[in-house]
Amino acid sequence: MKRSRNDLWAACAFLAPNFLGFATFLAFPLLFSIIVAFTNWDLALHNRYRDEPVQWVGVRNFIELLTHRDFWKYTGNTLYLMLGIPI
């Protein structure tokens, strides 16, 4: 019993840097991006020099993106480029 407990602590010590790296460089930025996608957050308006409140806008950002004419043009250009590179 004592050996398995010591092995568990050693395993946790070896795995801790991997978990910290995962949380720091993948999980936190991913969650932050998902949360920010549903708000009106803008770097020009929400920084330390201005005190504008961040508001929850829901899917309004995505509706605006999908109805924007240039979005589909840029998406088509990207697909054309990405499919053209292997050829």
C-alpha positions as CSV (number, residue, x, y, z in Angstrom):
1,M,0.0,0.0,0.0
2,K,2.8,2.4,0.9
3,R,4.7,1.7,-2.3
4,S,1.7,2.3,-4.5
5,R,1.0,5.6,-2.8
6,N,4.7,6.7,-3.3
7,D,4.4,5.6,-7.0
8,L,1.3,7.7,-7.3
9,W,3.0,10.8,-6.0
10,A,6.0,10.2,-8.3
11,A,3.7,9.8,-11.3
12,C,1.9,13.0,-10.4
13,A,5.2,14.8,-10.1
14,F,6.3,13.6,-13.6
15,L,2.9,14.4,-15.2
16,A,2.5,17.9,-13.6
17,P,4.6,19.8,-16.1
18,N,2.6,18.2,-19.0
19,F,-0.7,19.1,-17.3
20,L,0.5,22.7,-16.6
21,G,1.7,23.1,-20.2
22,F,-1.6,21.8,-21.5
23,A,-3.6,24.2,-19.3
24,T,-1.4,27.1,-20.1
25,F,-0.9,26.8,-23.8
26,L,-4.1,25.0,-25.0
27,A,-7.0,24.8,-22.5
28,F,-7.0,28.4,-21.2
29,P,-6.6,30.1,-24.6
30,L,-9.3,27.8,-26.1
31,L,-11.8,28.5,-23.4
32,F,-11.0,32.2,-23.5
33,S,-11.5,32.3,-27.2
34,I,-14.9,30.6,-27.0
35,I,-16.1,32.9,-24.2
36,V,-14.9,36.0,-26.1
37,A,-16.6,34.9,-29.3
38,F,-20.0,35.4,-27.6
39,T,-19.2,38.9,-26.2
40,N,-18.7,42.3,-27.7
41,W,-15.0,42.3,-26.5
42,D,-12.8,44.5,-28.6
43,L,-9.1,45.3,-27.8
44,A,-9.6,48.9,-28.8
45,L,-12.5,49.4,-26.4
46,H,-11.7,47.1,-23.6
47,N,-8.3,47.7,-22.3
48,R,-6.7,49.2,-19.2
49,Y,-7.1,52.8,-20.4
50,R,-10.9,52.6,-21.0
51,D,-13.6,51.3,-18.8
52,E,-16.2,50.0,-21.2
53,P,-18.2,47.0,-19.9
54,V,-18.0,43.8,-21.8
55,Q,-21.5,42.6,-22.8
56,W,-22.8,39.2,-23.7
57,V,-24.1,39.3,-27.3
58,G,-24.8,35.6,-27.9
59,V,-24.6,34.4,-31.5
60,R,-24.9,37.9,-32.9
61,N,-21.2,37.9,-33.8
62,F,-21.6,34.6,-35.8
63,I,-24.8,35.9,-37.6
64,E,-22.9,39.1,-38.6
65,L,-20.0,37.0,-39.8
66,L,-22.1,34.6,-41.9
67,T,-24.1,37.4,-43.5
68,H,-21.1,39.5,-44.4
69,R,-20.5,39.4,-48.1
70,D,-16.7,39.4,-47.8
71,F,-16.6,36.5,-45.5
72,W,-17.7,34.1,-48.2
73,K,-15.3,35.6,-50.7
74,Y,-12.4,35.1,-48.3
75,T,-13.6,31.6,-47.4
76,G,-13.6,30.7,-51.1
77,N,-10.2,32.2,-51.6
78,T,-8.8,30.2,-48.7
79,L,-10.4,26.9,-49.9
80,Y,-9.0,27.6,-53.4
81,L,-5.6,28.2,-52.0
82,M,-5.6,25.2,-49.6
83,L,-6.8,22.8,-52.3
84,G,-4.4,24.3,-54.9
85,I,-1.3,23.8,-52.8
86,P,-1.2,20.0,-52.9
87,I,-1.9,20.0,-56.6
